[in-house]
Amino acid sequence: MMHGEGAATAAWAIRERFAGLGLAVLVSVVAVGPAGAVDYDPPEKVERIQEKDGRETICSRFTDVTIVERRDGPTASRPVLIADPKARCAAPRPGQGVELDLADMAFDGRVGPMMVFSQMDPHGAVGIAVAEVNLDKKVVFRDAAVGDPLIRKAEIGRSAFVLGFVRGINASCSLQQDARACWAQLVGEGKIPKEMAGMAPKGSICAKSYAEMSAPRDAPSIVTWTNEVEIFPDGRYRRASQQDFGCLAQP
């Protein structure tokens, strides 16, 4: 936790970074809907156009930008951010707008200056990403999540953008079969933080999911735990994790 001059500096930095929002909004923008779902900022308008090539073009218009997506079934081109709320809803011209490195991801919603995307055709844990609307117009955070709703909290506070979700790690091993060995493997691969190396759960946490899916004991697992991430204006981020470990069988 930051105090005094450090907190004041961080608050000033995020106000500068997220220029264009009102002070009251910057102090605390919280988007939490019913049952933990995020209540995203509503766009002014959403247009959907079926193209001749079979693709669908989706344009989400806000007062400052248009987010253009081009989807083809479970795949999608990289979305484009155009600094024009009245931009023509069509495939962007070469050089028009800023292309985000988020192929095959769908725009879920916006909270203030931050946009949230999720993987369209996941296998196991769902890839998620956060991109910035105002200045750099780039992806600032990536991870993977599980659950419904996928994103449980989105908040702009005094010093950071806060994202809450149940983190999901697709393992190539089975916690059900050998929890300690699988956990050690995930730590070695960098998928589990080193500070959690000694927290291997019991394989029994997998029993319900594996039984429901009729999965064999050696089927790869999805390891889950509640996660909250603070994303700072300079690109750094800080995690706060609960030790409520869960286990699912990968589909």
Summary of the structure (lengths in Angstrom):
residues: 251
radius of gyration: 19.9
end to end distance: 39.5
largest distance: 58.6
contacts: 779
relative contact order: 0.14
helix: 18%
strand: 39%
